[in-house]
Amino acid sequence: MSIFFSSVSDVLNAGFDTIIDVRAPSEFAEDHIPGAINLPVLDDAERARVGTIYTQQSPFLARKLGAALVARNAASHIEGPLAEKEGGWRPLVYCWRGGQRSNSFAIILRQIGWRVEVLDGGYKSWRRLVIGMLHDQALPHRLVLIDGNTGTAKTDLLHRVRLLGAQVLDLEGLAQHRGSIFGPMGEQPAQKGFESRLAEVLSRLDPARPVLVEAESSRIGEVTIPARLWRAMCSAPRIDVTAGLPSRARYLAEAYADLTEDVPTMQARLDQLIPLQGHARVKTWREMAEQGAFAALAEALMGQHYDPRYEKSRARHSPDVIADFDLGDLSVGARDEVAGRIVSLLNSCSN
């Protein structure tokens, strides 16, 4: 039995015990329904083998081999990840188009007695819902941007505001990237995977309440913010946060501890600035990193590179600034205080 959904929210709130993606691991890695687990009925090599036989020999031989492989892999899943599932377990299964792979697996699971449903249209139907939400339809959310120079703890404030009960959209967290050459936080999702994560978060936010978003460029590492969201961000009112350069430098040296513990990687990232800053200046920065002078390096990077670029970018726009908060020494207490003031401001915007 296939089940049809008309929105991202409908899929995510359908109440299935487990969502099972039976596509090959490479397909799953590129994108999948958030929260799904991957139980491939054909792995990448098997899928390629069946496809080759289908095109070069005959569809019949391909289906026969595919059936044997699906049965063998299904047995492994039933004896492994699914071994402890009770009789009332209710999964949703999907493949690429909701065709042979998902239906073959679902038939086997139904024979056991589990209440299985197959996603009508498979992954492609999910992808259409995401595209519709992010690219075709107007976003209903009211965005408020938090903006400020590098090192003003914007991401940290975003997290503190969330803990105080306000709605936030953490784009850098979804992209697994901090938005600069020092930004990678592990492997980034593919563009489709990023959009699925984004659609999931947006679907859970209340359009009647404002959503705090950190000001970003249109690209975060290797992923791109969907155009409709980007336009909404560009026109959104802003909260500016400020702090002195020495305080920002000390904060960044602590916040980027993962990089300060890996000097060769930091120096490799600094080399990316040679086309913009020249060999001599980058050589000085590399020497600072080698000497462990990370606060001084952060101050030099912001004063000579990031702050001028930020001011040049801001001069091209006329943002609607609704508040300006000074973070002082960027201590935990100062960040807590400003986070509280931001929440109060957002609450007033809800009324």
Secondary structure, DSSP 8 states (H G I E B T S, - for coil): -EE--SSHHHHHTS--SEEEE-S-HHHHHH---TT-EE--SS-HHHHHHHHHHHHHT-HHHHHHHHHHHHHHHHHHHHHTTTTT--TT--EEEE-SSSSHHHHHHHHHHHHHT---EEETTHHHHHHHHHHIIIIIS-----EEEEE-STTS-HHHHHHHHHHTT-EEE-HHHHHTB-SSTT-B-SS---HHHHHHHHHHHHHTS-TTS-EEEE---SEETTEE--HHHHHHHHHS-EEEEE--HHHHHHHHHHHTHHHHT-HHHHHHHHHTTHHHH-HHHHHHHHHHHHHT-HHHHHHHHIIIIIHHHHHHHHHT----EEEEEE-TT--HHHHHHHHHHHHHHHHHHH-
